[in-house]
Amino acid sequence: MEKKVIVLTGASGALGTHIAKYLENQGHFLVLQYNKHSIENANPNVLTVACDLTNPEDLKSLVDQTIARFGRIDVLINNAGISKSNVSWKTTTEEWNQTMAINLNAPFFLSQAVIPSMRANAFGRIINITSVVAQTGFIGTSAYAASKAGLIGLTKTLSKELAKFQISVNAIALGYFNTGMIDDVPAEVQAELLKQVPMNKLGNPETLAKTIEFLISDEAGFVTGQTVNLNGGLYS
Ligand SMILES: NC(=O)c1ccc[n+]([C@@H]2O[C@H](COP(=O)([O-])OP(=O)(O)OC[C@H]3O[C@@H](n4cnc5c(N)ncnc54)[C@H](OP(=O)(O)O)[C@@H]3O)[C@@H](O)[C@H]2O)c1
């Protein structure tokens, strides 16, 4: 099973775009989920699906469309995420709930929905994209940090539940990368962040794509329940 059927959420985002291109170049069968920014792709091995991850019917449709087109699901990459900056005492109920819905609830319900196909094939890879702020905390990110920390706990429990079916579940915790959410951070704050990174540089999407390439490979079948840190030494 060299070429995998891969569902990638947040494929329209900055990091998602890089991951999708990398995996497409390797000839995998891709299902690319987007929400507000549509994705055009004429490759017959690629299906693009509009899906609001806060909507349970959309989640079901994403999985149903994948099975209808490719017959199975080998890999789920929960990459979509939002970050609403606010100190805890100003975070609204709506901000909290929306963050949890997209960053934590959707990965859980999507995982639940892909498990039957993965179990039937005795093969599966679930990858949850989390963040260093879940590990360290960071002012103004209470909802985001809580949702991403939840993903790490979810990863550990799912990995234990699914190991006997040869389904691995891992998280990748990103430090500060050179594209995507970082674009919303003011330049002077970015400069301050950089000073905290021992390697004194931002992450490159290529590092993320290569890490995913390894985790979805057959050779990585003994790796599960882990949080792989890509952060230039910021946290270990
Ligand atoms: N970039 C970094 O430095 C960094 C650091 C740590 C962790 N991360 C994590 O890496 C992942 C990707 O981040 P990024 O930087 O690529 O972010 P991004 O460019 O803002 O992309 C976010 C993605 O999430 C999708 N999305 C947002 N709300 C959605 C909803 N309701 N339903 C479905 N999809 C929705 C967006 O779809 P549309 O655009 O189509 O609406 C987009 O594809 C996130 O989980 C983030 O937390 C990033």
Ligand as a Chemical Component Dictionary entry (heavy atoms), coordinates in Angstrom:
data_LIG
# 
_chem_comp.id                   LIG 
_chem_comp.type                 NON-POLYMER 
_chem_comp.pdbx_formal_charge   0 
_chem_comp.three_letter_code    LIG 
# 
loop_
_chem_comp_atom.comp_id 
_chem_comp_atom.atom_id 
_chem_comp_atom.alt_atom_id 
_chem_comp_atom.type_symbol 
_chem_comp_atom.charge 
_chem_comp_atom.model_Cartn_x 
_chem_comp_atom.model_Cartn_y 
_chem_comp_atom.model_Cartn_z 
_chem_comp_atom.pdbx_ordinal 
LIG N1  N1  N 0  2.023   28.689 11.228 1  
LIG C1  C1  C 0  2.523   28.515 12.455 2  
LIG O1  O1  O 0  3.514   29.146 12.836 3  
LIG C2  C2  C 0  1.890   27.496 13.375 4  
LIG C3  C3  C 0  2.451   27.323 14.645 5  
LIG C4  C4  C 0  1.900   26.374 15.507 6  
LIG C5  C5  C 0  0.822   25.592 15.085 7  
LIG N2  N2  N 1  0.277   25.801 13.852 8  
LIG C6  C6  C 0  -0.868  24.958 13.457 9  
LIG O2  O2  O 0  -0.714  24.531 12.114 10 
LIG C7  C7  C 0  -2.005  24.368 11.511 11 
LIG C8  C8  C 0  -2.042  25.123 10.185 12 
LIG O3  O3  O 0  -1.811  26.498 10.458 13 
LIG P1  P1  P 0  -1.551  27.612 9.330  14 
LIG O4  O4  O 0  -0.495  28.478 9.859  15 
LIG O5  O5  O -1 -1.403  26.971 7.991  16 
LIG O6  O6  O 0  -2.947  28.404 9.431  17 
LIG P2  P2  P 0  -3.818  29.128 8.326  18 
LIG O7  O7  O 0  -2.996  29.539 7.162  19 
LIG O8  O8  O 0  -4.598  30.160 9.064  20 
LIG O9  O9  O 0  -4.832  27.965 7.827  21 
LIG C9  C9  C 0  -5.903  27.548 8.622  22 
LIG C10 C10 C 0  -6.731  26.510 7.863  23 
LIG O10 O10 O 0  -7.840  26.111 8.680  24 
LIG C11 C11 C 0  -9.028  26.175 7.889  25 
LIG N3  N3  N 0  -10.195 26.489 8.700  26 
LIG C12 C12 C 0  -10.365 27.533 9.558  27 
LIG N4  N4  N 0  -11.626 27.513 10.046 28 
LIG C13 C13 C 0  -12.238 26.442 9.501  29 
LIG C14 C14 C 0  -13.542 25.870 9.612  30 
LIG N5  N5  N 0  -14.518 26.407 10.389 31 
LIG N6  N6  N 0  -13.818 24.762 8.916  32 
LIG C15 C15 C 0  -12.893 24.210 8.119  33 
LIG N7  N7  N 0  -11.651 24.677 7.968  34 
LIG C16 C16 C 0  -11.327 25.789 8.648  35 
LIG C17 C17 C 0  -8.770  27.282 6.888  36 
LIG O11 O11 O 0  -9.657  27.133 5.776  37 
LIG P3  P3  P 0  -10.084 28.417 4.846  38 
LIG O12 O12 O 0  -8.866  29.302 4.757  39 
LIG O13 O13 O 0  -10.459 27.797 3.535  40 
LIG O14 O14 O 0  -11.234 29.065 5.531  41 
LIG C18 C18 C 0  -7.300  27.029 6.549  42 
LIG O15 O15 O 0  -7.214  26.021 5.555  43 
LIG C19 C19 C 0  -3.029  24.877 12.537 44 
LIG O16 O16 O 0  -3.602  23.792 13.231 45 
LIG C20 C20 C 0  -2.177  25.714 13.493 46 
LIG O17 O17 O 0  -2.737  25.774 14.787 47 
LIG C21 C21 C 0  0.774   26.736 12.993 48 
# 
loop_
_chem_comp_bond.comp_id 
_chem_comp_bond.atom_id_1 
_chem_comp_bond.atom_id_2 
_chem_comp_bond.value_order 
_chem_comp_bond.pdbx_ordinal 
LIG N1  C1  SING 1  
LIG C1  O1  DOUB 2  
LIG C1  C2  SING 3  
LIG C2  C3  SING 4  
LIG C2  C21 DOUB 5  
LIG C3  C4  DOUB 6  
LIG C4  C5  SING 7  
LIG C5  N2  DOUB 8  
LIG N2  C6  SING 9  
LIG N2  C21 SING 10 
LIG C6  O2  SING 11 
LIG C6  C20 SING 12 
LIG O2  C7  SING 13 
LIG C7  C8  SING 14 
LIG C7  C19 SING 15 
LIG C8  O3  SING 16 
LIG O3  P1  SING 17 
LIG P1  O4  DOUB 18 
LIG P1  O5  SING 19 
LIG P1  O6  SING 20 
LIG O6  P2  SING 21 
LIG P2  O7  DOUB 22 
LIG P2  O8  SING 23 
LIG P2  O9  SING 24 
LIG O9  C9  SING 25 
LIG C9  C10 SING 26 
LIG C10 O10 SING 27 
LIG C10 C18 SING 28 
LIG O10 C11 SING 29 
LIG C11 N3  SING 30 
LIG C11 C17 SING 31 
LIG N3  C12 SING 32 
LIG N3  C16 SING 33 
LIG C12 N4  DOUB 34 
LIG N4  C13 SING 35 
LIG C13 C14 SING 36 
LIG C13 C16 DOUB 37 
LIG C14 N5  SING 38 
LIG C14 N6  DOUB 39 
LIG N6  C15 SING 40 
LIG C15 N7  DOUB 41 
LIG N7  C16 SING 42 
LIG C17 O11 SING 43 
LIG C17 C18 SING 44 
LIG O11 P3  SING 45 
LIG P3  O12 DOUB 46 
LIG P3  O13 SING 47 
LIG P3  O14 SING 48 
LIG C18 O15 SING 49 
LIG C19 O16 SING 50 
LIG C19 C20 SING 51 
LIG C20 O17 SING 52 
# 
